[in-house]
Amino acid sequence: MIGVLSYGMYYIICFCNCIAHECYTVVKNSLDWSMFLTVVSLRIFGDVLDSIPGVLTGGMLTYVARKCKHFAALPAAIAIIPISFYLVVFLSGHDLASAREFGWLGKLTQPADCVSVFKLYSISDVHWDVMPHQVPIWFAMTIVVAFSSCLDVSFISRF
């Protein structure tokens, strides 16, 4: 019984944190949820309204993942999300620039080339003094992954 309650509470907490993330709000404890129950400012009310598409999309994905048994149902549902967004934007008479103005899309940025990604890494920032402490952890993780792969292969070979 306790496991079932813990499992349910885990999903309730995940759902509440997703709503907080959609509202650009930090929730540190249960008392912070009172701001959603007592909508005082228009900013929070607007953020709650902005979170409705995310909540509906999450509900739709949850429904498809649980009820639809076809292997392509979830990938199709995931592909439908951006397609429907752009259809709503264009069919409502807006363009991408006005969608950016409303905050529906991120700001337009310059694309990065592949080489610039490697410029983000700096070998001098590595704390080499902690590497010897990581060797047993790497070794243990290698054993865990290898054992897990062996279990996967043995399970699949049964069928």
C-alpha positions in Angstrom: 0.0 0.0 0.0 2.8 2.4 0.9 4.5 1.7 -2.5 1.3 2.6 -4.4 0.9 5.8 -2.4 4.6 6.7 -3.0 4.2 6.0 -6.7 1.1 8.2 -6.9 2.7 11.0 -4.9 5.8 10.8 -7.2 3.6 11.5 -10.3 1.6 14.2 -8.5 4.9 16.0 -7.6 6.2 15.6 -11.1 2.9 17.0 -12.5 3.0 20.0 -10.1 6.7 20.7 -11.0 5.8 20.6 -14.7 3.1 23.2 -14.1 5.5 25.4 -12.1 8.1 25.1 -14.9 5.5 26.1 -17.5 4.7 29.2 -15.3 8.4 30.1 -15.0 8.0 29.8 -11.2 10.2 28.3 -8.6 8.5 26.0 -6.1 10.7 25.0 -3.2 8.1 23.7 -0.7 4.4 22.9 -0.5 3.6 26.4 0.8 4.7 27.9 -2.5 1.7 26.3 -4.2 -0.6 28.7 -2.5 0.3 31.3 -5.2 -1.6 29.2 -7.7 -4.6 28.9 -5.5 -4.8 32.6 -4.8 -4.1 34.3 -8.1 -3.2 37.8 -6.9 -1.1 39.2 -9.7 -1.9 39.3 -13.4 1.6 38.0 -14.2 1.0 34.7 -12.4 -2.5 34.5 -14.0 -1.0 35.0 -17.4 1.7 32.4 -16.7 -1.0 30.0 -15.6 -2.8 30.6 -18.9 0.4 30.1 -20.8 0.9 26.8 -19.1 -2.4 25.3 -20.4 -1.0 24.1 -23.8 1.8 22.3 -22.0 -0.5 20.7 -19.5 -2.9 19.6 -22.3 0.0 18.3 -24.4 1.3 16.3 -21.5 -2.1 14.9 -20.9 -2.4 13.9 -24.5 1.0 12.2 -24.5 0.1 10.4 -21.3 -3.2 9.2 -22.8 -1.5 8.0 -26.0 1.3 6.3 -24.2 -1.1 4.4 -22.0 -4.0 3.6 -24.3 -2.6 3.3 -27.8 -0.8 0.0 -28.5 0.5 0.7 -32.0 4.3 1.2 -32.1 3.9 4.5 -34.1 1.3 6.1 -31.9 3.6 7.9 -29.5 6.1 9.1 -32.2 3.1 10.3 -34.3 1.7 12.2 -31.3 5.1 13.8 -30.6 5.3 14.9 -34.2 1.8 16.3 -34.2 2.7 18.7 -31.4 5.0 21.1 -33.4 2.9 20.6 -36.6 -0.3 21.6 -34.8 1.5 24.6 -33.2 2.7 26.0 -36.6 -0.7 25.3 -38.2 -2.4 27.3 -35.4 0.1 30.1 -35.8 -0.2 30.3 -39.6 -4.0 29.7 -39.8 -4.6 32.4 -37.2 -3.0 34.9 -39.5 0.3 35.3 -37.6 3.8 34.8 -38.9 6.9 33.6 -37.0 8.0 37.2 -36.2 4.7 37.9 -34.4 4.9 34.6 -32.7 8.3 35.6 -31.3 6.8 38.9 -30.2 4.1 37.1 -28.2 6.8 34.9 -26.6 5.6 31.7 -28.3 9.0 31.2 -29.9 12.5 31.9 -28.8 14.5 34.8 -30.0 16.2 34.4 -33.3 19.9 33.7 -32.9 22.8 33.1 -35.1 23.4 29.4 -35.8 26.6 27.9 -34.4 29.0 26.0 -36.5 30.2 22.5 -35.4 33.7 23.7 -34.6 32.5 26.3 -32.1 31.1 23.5 -29.9 34.7 22.3 -29.1 35.7 25.8 -28.1 33.4 25.5 -25.1 35.5 22.8 -23.6 38.7 23.8 -21.7 41.1 21.1 -20.5 42.6 23.6 -18.0 39.2 23.7 -16.2 39.3 19.9 -15.4 40.1 19.2 -11.8 42.7 16.4 -12.4 43.2 15.9 -8.7 39.8 14.2 -8.3 40.3 11.8 -11.3 41.9 9.1 -9.2 38.9 9.0 -7.0 36.7 8.5 -10.0 38.4 5.4 -11.2 36.6 3.0 -8.8 33.3 4.6 -9.8 34.0 4.2 -13.5 35.0 0.6 -12.9 31.8 -0.1 -11.0 29.7 1.6 -13.6 31.3 -0.5 -16.3 30.5 -3.7 -14.5 26.9 -2.6 -13.9 26.4 -1.7 -17.6 28.0 -4.9 -18.7 25.9 -7.0 -16.4 22.8 -5.1 -17.5 23.6 -5.8 -21.1 24.2 -9.4 -20.4 20.8 -9.6 -18.7 19.2 -7.9 -21.7 20.8 -10.4 -24.1 19.8 -13.4 -22.0 16.3 -12.2 -21.7 15.9 -11.5 -25.4 17.5 -14.8 -26.4 14.7 -16.6 -24.5 12.3 -15.5 -27.1 
